Amino acid sequence: MNRPPVIDVLVVGAGPSGSAVAIDLVRRGLDVRIVDRSPHAFDGSRAKGVQPRSLEVLEDLGALDDVLAGGSTYPKLGLHAGPLALPWKMFPHKEATADVPYPDTWLIPQFRTDRALHARLSELGRAVEFGRELTELTQDEETVVAKVAGTQGTEEIVARYVVGADGGSSVVRRQLGVGFVGTTDDGDRVLIVDASVSGLARDRWHMWPRPGGGLIGACPLPDSDMFQWMIRLTPDEEPPSKRDDILLRIHDHTHDRRIQLHDIRWTSVFRPNIRLAESYGRGRVLLAGDAAHVHPPAGAQGLNTGMQDGYNLGWKLGQVLAGANPALLDTYEAERQPIAAAVLGLSTKKWGGIARLDPSSMKRGKDEQQLSLTYHGGPLAPAEGMRTGTLRVGDRAPDAELFGADGAGTRLFDVFRGPHFTAIAYGADAAGDLERLAWPTAGARLKRLTVGAAAADGLALSDPGNTLRRGYGLTGDTLLLIRPDGYIGHIATRDFLATTRSAARAMTP
């Protein structure tokens, strides 16, 4: 029997995490397949909050316009206490700034986020292969062999790497024998219902708290007449499944018989899992998203953390496939696992606070928005490295408003957009060394940008509003290397050429 051709990467699971890594790999020109055991795209609301950092990721991946078109900012909470509904600002709405273009958490049902990512994949010439279930994985030093079952039988797919993004019950993780440490509280269950509703104002995320942790919430889903209902069940309660029974449960709790359900689109019973994979992969198989970590729903963290897993992993896989040291892939777990652990702590604290009716658990701020997440102190961002007045290596690279010689404005994020590295030279001395910086011809290319100095090669812009200078804390000549995932890979305030060459060596072929 002839062995099938070897592809670069097989992605298992087409949710936000798998779709994000697939998009990033495909735009690098790699041969990628993405399979999902479901017969069709997910059609429920489930994770409905997309954080500001994830909006930046979606912009770079080319899926932001669809996500913005399918969502809205969050409404205020309406906390119902008897006949009164008290307004509560859960998400402080902010104005966009030069360094943070998307300051608000975006409300969008997950099925729309998934479809936006799948549409972007389609634009790049790839389609999700639904109804294809992984049944077996074996690997050697060079390839992974995956057996995938579908309606036409079982196919053997041979890939140089496999990414398991197949959810909390991940078959990939089980095939690897990786432990999934944590707890599942079967006595704490939530019935989630997507339904068309009348008799309820759509300008509030309604909540009816009760002593002892009893809670019903109804969040309006944008551009529809649907609400996502979250009904916290008692420990021994049988989840209602029929429309009339669900409506009776809502009426008994809210005492508001004006509420009517007309069309139930999706239901699910959710058990808050708090789990973290002991490792993020073995050999040529890596885990991302819920396959690596699962969270309570409070704070809208799970989908966002998973999508950013894929964004971190994609460029590293691309570089290793282009000839970079495979040790670069070890930095994926080293960078992302501590982030997931911290997020688990945050979302668990918020979920427990909701059960205690603690008002502070309803508040959302910078901790949830993921703009301040950093890889500083990790393997690609040593703590002893140079820094600016505001930033360290490993921090998110902020946006800025720059201008060309013709007076046309350019966002720094527009320069970053794409699968490349970006080097920013601020000042004449840094610009001179940037011109002398050699870059490998294999793997991600380098885009060169000078600010405040002439450039023989690359893009020269000015910073008349000092948005770059302020946002990046620049006080003199500086050379910055920005990774393809928008984090700072190196800062040089002296020895520009030598130190940047050394930092780039760990990330390039």
C-alpha positions in Angstrom: 0.0 0.0 0.0 1.4 3.4 -1.0 1.9 5.9 1.9 -0.1 9.1 1.5 1.7 12.3 0.8 3.1 14.1 3.8 1.4 17.5 4.6 2.9 20.1 6.9 0.3 20.3 9.7 -3.0 18.5 10.5 -5.2 20.6 12.8 -7.8 18.6 14.8 -10.7 20.7 15.8 -12.3 23.7 14.0 -13.3 26.0 16.9 -11.6 29.3 17.5 -8.3 27.9 18.6 -7.9 25.4 15.7 -9.2 27.8 13.2 -6.8 30.6 14.3 -3.7 28.4 14.1 -4.9 27.0 10.7 -5.3 30.5 9.3 -1.9 31.5 10.5 -0.3 28.4 9.0 -2.0 28.7 5.7 -1.1 32.3 5.2 2.5 31.2 5.6 2.1 29.0 2.5 2.1 25.7 4.4 0.1 22.6 3.5 -2.6 22.3 6.1 -5.7 20.3 6.7 -8.2 21.0 9.4 -10.8 18.3 10.5 -13.6 18.4 13.0 -15.7 15.5 14.2 -19.0 17.5 14.2 -21.1 17.1 11.1 -21.3 20.9 10.7 -20.1 24.2 12.2 -21.0 24.8 15.8 -24.4 26.6 16.1 -24.7 27.7 19.7 -23.8 31.0 21.5 -21.6 29.4 24.3 -18.5 31.7 24.6 -19.8 35.1 23.6 -17.2 37.6 24.7 -14.2 38.5 22.6 -11.6 40.5 24.4 -9.7 43.6 23.1 -6.5 41.6 22.6 -8.3 38.9 20.7 -9.9 41.6 18.4 -6.3 42.7 17.6 -5.5 39.0 16.8 -8.6 38.7 14.6 -7.6 41.9 12.7 -4.2 40.5 11.9 -5.7 37.1 10.8 -8.1 38.9 8.5 -11.4 38.0 10.3 -12.1 41.1 12.3 -14.6 42.8 9.9 -17.0 39.8 10.1 -16.7 39.7 13.9 -17.4 43.4 14.3 -20.4 43.1 11.9 -21.8 40.2 13.9 -21.6 41.7 17.4 -21.9 44.8 19.6 -20.6 46.2 22.8 -22.1 44.7 26.0 -25.3 46.3 27.4 -25.4 47.2 31.1 -26.5 44.5 33.5 -30.1 44.7 34.8 -30.1 43.2 38.3 -33.7 42.2 39.1 -34.6 42.5 42.8 -38.4 42.0 43.1 -40.2 44.5 40.8 -37.0 46.6 40.4 -34.2 46.2 37.9 -31.1 48.0 39.0 -28.6 49.0 36.2 -25.0 47.9 36.7 -22.1 48.8 34.4 -20.3 45.5 34.0 -18.0 46.6 31.2 -16.7 50.2 31.3 -16.9 51.5 27.7 -13.8 53.3 26.6 -12.8 55.4 23.7 -10.2 54.0 21.2 -6.7 55.5 21.7 -3.6 55.5 19.5 -2.2 52.5 21.4 -5.4 50.5 22.0 -7.7 50.6 18.9 -10.3 48.2 20.3 -10.8 49.0 24.0 -14.1 47.2 24.6 -15.0 43.6 25.0 -17.2 42.5 22.1 -20.4 40.6 22.5 -20.9 38.0 19.7 -22.2 34.5 19.9 -19.6 31.8 19.3 -21.2 30.5 16.2 -20.6 33.8 14.5 -17.0 34.0 15.6 -16.5 30.4 14.2 -18.1 31.3 10.9 -15.9 34.4 10.6 -12.8 32.3 11.0 -14.0 29.7 8.6 -14.9 32.3 6.0 -11.3 33.6 6.3 -10.0 30.1 5.9 -12.1 29.8 2.8 -10.6 33.0 1.4 -7.2 31.5 1.8 -8.3 28.4 -0.1 -8.9 25.9 2.7 -12.1 24.5 4.1 -12.9 22.7 7.4 -13.5 19.0 6.8 -16.5 18.3 9.0 -17.7 14.8 10.0 -14.1 13.6 10.3 -13.1 12.1 13.6 -9.6 11.3 14.8 -9.4 7.7 16.0 -5.6 7.0 16.3 -2.3 8.8 16.4 1.2 7.4 16.1 4.4 9.3 15.6 8.1 8.9 14.9 11.0 11.4 14.7 9.9 12.8 11.4 6.1 12.5 11.0 2.7 11.8 12.7 0.2 9.4 11.3 -3.4 10.1 12.1 -6.3 7.8 11.4 -9.4 9.9 10.6 -12.8 8.3 10.2 -15.6 9.7 8.1 -18.7 8.7 6.1 -16.4 7.4 3.4 -14.4 5.2 5.7 -11.1 5.8 7.5 -8.2 7.8 6.0 -4.6 7.9 7.0 -3.2 11.4 7.1 0.6 11.8 7.4 1.7 15.2 8.7 5.0 16.7 10.0 3.1 18.1 13.0 -0.4 17.7 14.5 -2.2 20.4 16.5 -5.0 19.1 18.8 -7.6 21.8 19.3 -10.5 19.3 19.8 -11.9 20.6 23.1 -12.0 19.6 26.7 -12.6 15.9 26.0 -9.7 16.0 23.5 -9.0 12.7 21.7 -5.6 14.0 20.8 -4.7 14.6 24.5 -5.9 11.2 25.4 -3.9 9.6 22.6 -0.8 11.3 24.0 -1.6 10.2 27.5 -1.2 13.7 28.8 -2.9 14.3 32.2 -5.6 16.9 32.6 -5.3 18.1 36.2 -8.1 19.8 38.0 -11.7 19.4 39.1 -15.2 19.0 37.6 -18.1 19.9 39.9 -21.0 17.7 38.7 -23.2 19.4 41.4 -22.7 22.8 39.8 -24.5 22.8 36.5 -25.8 25.5 34.2 -28.5 25.0 31.5 -27.7 27.2 28.5 -30.5 28.0 26.1 -30.4 30.1 23.0 -34.0 31.2 22.3 -36.1 33.8 20.6 -37.8 35.8 23.3 -40.5 38.4 23.7 -41.5 40.4 26.8 -37.9 41.3 27.8 -36.0 44.5 27.0 -33.0 44.0 24.9 -31.0 46.9 26.3 -29.9 44.9 29.4 -28.1 41.7 30.3 -30.8 40.6 32.7 -29.9 38.7 35.9 -32.2 37.4 38.6 -29.9 36.4 41.6 -31.2 34.4 44.5 -29.6 33.6 47.9 -27.7 30.3 47.9 -26.3 30.7 44.4 -29.5 30.5 42.5 -29.2 32.5 39.3 -30.9 33.0 36.0 -29.4 35.3 33.4 -30.5 36.4 29.9 -28.1 38.1 27.6 -29.4 39.6 24.3 -27.5 38.3 21.3 -26.7 41.0 18.8 -28.6 41.3 15.4 -31.3 38.9 16.4 -34.3 38.4 18.7 -32.4 35.7 20.6 -31.2 35.7 24.2 -28.6 33.4 25.7 -30.2 32.1 28.9 -28.0 30.7 31.7 -30.1 28.8 34.3 -28.1 27.6 37.3 -29.5 24.2 38.3 -29.8 22.9 41.8 -27.6 19.9 42.6 -30.4 17.3 42.1 -32.4 19.1 39.5 -33.2 17.3 36.2 -32.5 19.9 33.4 -35.7 20.8 31.6 -35.5 20.0 28.0 -38.9 21.0 26.5 -39.8 24.6 25.7 -42.8 24.7 28.1 -40.7 23.2 31.0 -37.9 25.6 30.4 -40.3 28.5 30.3 -42.0 27.3 33.6 -38.5 27.2 35.2 -37.9 30.8 34.1 -41.3 32.0 35.3 -40.9 30.3 38.7 -37.6 32.0 39.3 -38.2 35.4 37.8 -42.0 35.8 38.6 -42.3 37.5 35.3 -44.9 35.8 33.1 -44.5 38.4 30.3 -41.4 36.5 29.2 -42.1 34.1 26.4 -39.9 31.7 24.5 -40.7 31.2 20.8 -37.9 29.3 19.2 -35.2 27.4 21.0 -32.2 27.1 18.7 -29.7 25.4 21.0 -29.4 24.0 24.5 -26.5 22.6 26.5 -25.8 21.6 30.1 -22.5 23.1 31.3 -20.4 21.8 34.2 -17.7 24.3 35.3 -14.4 22.5 34.7 -11.2 23.8 36.1 -8.5 21.8 34.4 -5.0 22.3 32.9 -3.0 19.9 30.8 0.2 18.7 32.4 2.0 19.4 29.2 1.1 21.1 25.9 2.3 18.4 23.7 4.6 15.5 23.1 7.0 15.1 20.2 5.3 16.4 17.0 1.8 16.7 18.5 0.8 19.9 20.3 -2.4 21.0 22.2 -4.2 24.3 22.1 -7.4 25.8 23.5 -9.8 23.7 25.6 -7.7 20.6 24.8 -5.0 22.2 27.0 -7.1 24.2 29.5 -10.8 24.5 30.4 -12.3 27.4 32.4 -15.5 28.4 34.2 -17.5 30.8 32.0 -17.1 34.0 34.1 -15.0 36.7 32.6 -15.0 35.5 29.0 -11.6 34.0 29.1 -11.6 30.5 27.6 -12.2 31.3 23.9 -9.8 34.2 24.0 -7.0 32.2 25.7 -7.5 29.4 23.2 -7.4 31.6 20.2 -4.3 33.3 21.4 -2.7 29.8 22.0 -3.1 29.3 18.2 -1.7 32.7 17.4 1.4 32.0 19.5 1.9 28.5 18.1 1.3 29.3 14.4 4.4 31.4 13.7 6.6 29.1 15.7 5.5 26.0 13.8 6.0 28.0 10.6 9.6 28.9 11.6 10.5 25.4 12.6 9.1 24.0 9.4 11.3 26.5 7.6 14.4 25.3 9.4 14.5 27.0 12.8 15.7 25.1 15.8 12.8 22.8 17.0 13.5 24.0 20.5 11.5 27.1 19.5 8.4 24.9 19.9 9.3 24.3 23.5 8.7 28.0 24.1 5.0 27.5 23.2 4.2 25.7 26.4 6.6 27.8 28.4 4.8 31.0 27.4 1.2 29.8 27.2 0.8 27.4 30.1 1.5 30.1 32.8 -1.0 32.4 31.0 -3.7 29.6 31.2 -2.9 28.9 34.8 -3.4 32.6 35.7 -6.6 32.9 33.7 -8.0 29.8 35.4 -7.4 31.5 38.7 -9.1 34.7 37.5 -12.2 33.0 36.0 -12.6 30.6 39.0 -12.5 33.5 41.4 -15.2 35.3 39.3 -17.4 32.3 39.1 -17.2 31.7 42.9 -18.0 35.3 43.4 -21.2 35.1 41.3 -22.3 32.2 43.5 -21.9 34.3 46.6 -23.7 37.3 44.9 -20.5 39.3 45.3 -21.0 42.5 43.2 -17.3 42.7 42.4 -17.5 39.4 40.6 -19.7 41.2 38.0 -17.1 43.8 37.2 -14.8 43.4 34.2 -11.6 45.4 33.7 -8.0 45.2 32.4 -7.4 41.7 33.9 -10.0 40.2 31.6 -9.1 42.2 28.5 -5.8 40.4 28.1 -3.9 43.5 26.8 -1.5 43.4 29.7 -0.5 39.7 29.3 3.2 39.4 29.0 5.8 36.7 28.2 8.5 38.7 30.1 10.9 36.4 31.9 10.2 33.5 29.6 12.6 31.7 27.3 12.3 34.3 24.5 12.1 37.3 26.9 14.9 37.1 29.5 14.3 39.3 32.5 17.8 40.8 32.3 17.1 42.3 28.8 17.0 45.9 28.0 13.8 47.9 28.3 12.2 51.2 27.4 10.4 53.6 29.8 7.2 51.6 29.5 7.9 48.3 27.9 9.9 45.1 28.4 10.7 42.3 26.1 7.7 39.9 26.0 5.1 42.7 26.4 2.4 43.4 23.8 3.5 45.8 21.2 1.1 48.8 21.3 -0.4 50.4 18.2 0.6 54.0 17.2 -0.3 56.6 14.6 2.5 57.4 12.2 2.8 59.5 9.0 4.5 59.1 5.7 6.3 61.8 3.8 3.1 62.5 1.8 1.3 63.2 5.1 -0.8 60.1 4.9 -1.5 58.4 8.2 -0.5 54.8 9.0 -1.4 52.7 11.9 1.6 50.7 13.3 -0.7 47.7 13.4 -1.1 48.0 9.6 2.7 47.6 9.4 2.5 44.6 11.7 -0.3 42.9 9.8 0.9 39.7 8.2 3.1 36.7 9.0 6.3 38.6 9.2 8.6 40.1 11.9 8.8 43.9 12.1 11.9 45.8 13.1 11.4 49.4 14.2 14.4 51.7 14.3 13.8 54.9 16.2 16.6 57.5 15.6 19.4 57.7 13.1 21.9 55.4 14.9 19.3 52.6 15.2 18.3 53.1 11.6 21.9 52.7 10.4 22.3 49.4 12.2 18.9 48.2 11.0 20.1 48.6 7.4 23.1 46.3 8.3 20.9 43.6 9.9 21.0 40.4 7.9 17.9 38.3 7.9 17.4 34.7 6.8 15.8 34.1 3.4 13.8 31.1 4.8 10.8 31.5 7.1 9.1 34.7 8.1 10.5 37.7 6.4 11.5 41.0 8.2 9.7 44.2 7.5 11.9 47.2 8.3 10.5 50.5 9.6 12.4 53.6 10.6 10.9 56.5 12.5 12.6 59.9 12.7 15.4 59.0 10.3 16.0 58.4 6.6 15.9 54.8 5.3 17.7 53.3 2.4 15.6 50.2 2.6 12.2 49.7 4.1 9.5 52.1 5.2 10.3 55.5 6.7 7.6 57.2 8.8 7.4 60.1 11.3 5.8 60.4 14.7 4.6 64.0 14.9 2.0 63.2 17.5 4.6 61.3 19.6 2.2 58.4 19.9 5.0 55.9 19.3 7.4 57.8 21.6 4.8 57.8 24.4 3.3 54.4 23.9 6.7 52.7 23.6 8.4 54.9 26.3 11.3 55.9 24.0 13.8 58.3 25.3 16.6 57.9 22.7 17.7 55.7 19.8 16.1 52.3 20.1 15.8 49.2 17.9 12.8 47.0 18.5 12.1 43.6 17.1 8.4 42.7 17.0 7.4 39.0 16.7 4.8 37.9 14.2 2.3 37.5 17.1 2.6 41.2 18.0 4.8 40.8 21.1 8.2 42.4 21.6 10.9 40.0 20.7 13.9 42.3 21.5 14.6 45.8 22.7 18.0 47.4 22.0 18.9 50.8 23.4 22.6 50.2 22.7 24.6 47.6 20.8 21.7 47.6 18.3 23.1 45.2 15.7 24.8 42.6 17.9 22.0 42.2 20.4 19.3 42.1 17.8 21.2 39.4 15.8 21.5 37.3 19.0 17.8 37.6 19.8 16.7 36.8 16.3 18.8 33.7 16.2 16.5 31.9 18.6 13.4 32.6 16.4 14.7 32.2 12.9 16.1 29.5 10.6 
